[in-house]
Amino acid sequence: MSASADDTAKNPVVQPGPSGLPWVLLTLLAIVLDQISKAWLTARFELYETHALLPVLDITRAHNMGAAFSFLAAAGGWQRWLFTALAVLVSSVIVVWLRRLDGVQQRTLAMGLTLIMGGAIGNVIDRIRLGYVVDFISVHWSSHYFPAFNIADSCITVGAGLLILDALLEGRRARSA
């Protein structure tokens, strides 16, 4: 049921048109792909076991107690709950944001938000269940290694890129209007 113009003027929270909530299916897909990939990896690889796929890409099982780039990995355990609470908070804000946006007109924004939420939840599942995040994608050039990451991290990165793209496109639309 869509709101009338009078309802929208009285209550700015009410938005006409479709919401961005149907995009949550992308969140679910991200979570499923992330968890399946980690389950497959942990069933077949020992910790730190490495298999080269390409000259610049390895599959290496690693456990990350911290956040991106192992930030706070050696903090003693409290960071597990901090990052879990942060992901739950961010996911809650994203759900409210999705409810308020037009998922048809703002596809790029909705897609970015749901990918970020899917990645955050994928890593939270690991933190709660295991106490660490399973990483396994290892990119390197010669002996220079980028920190290992996973599907959830990739979703967060692509989602953030889509948010930046949406902001740039929105700025361009505003200038041309």
Secondary structure, 3 states (H helix, E strand, C coil): CCCCHHHHHHCCCCCCCCCCHHHHHHHHHHHHHHHHHHHHHHHHCCCCCEEEEECCEEEEEEEECCCHHHCCCCCCCHHHHHHHHHHHHHHHHHHHHHHHCCCCCCHHHHHHHHHHHHHHHHHHHHHHHHCCEEEEEEEEECCEECCCECHHHHHHHHHHHHHHHHHHHHHHHHHHC
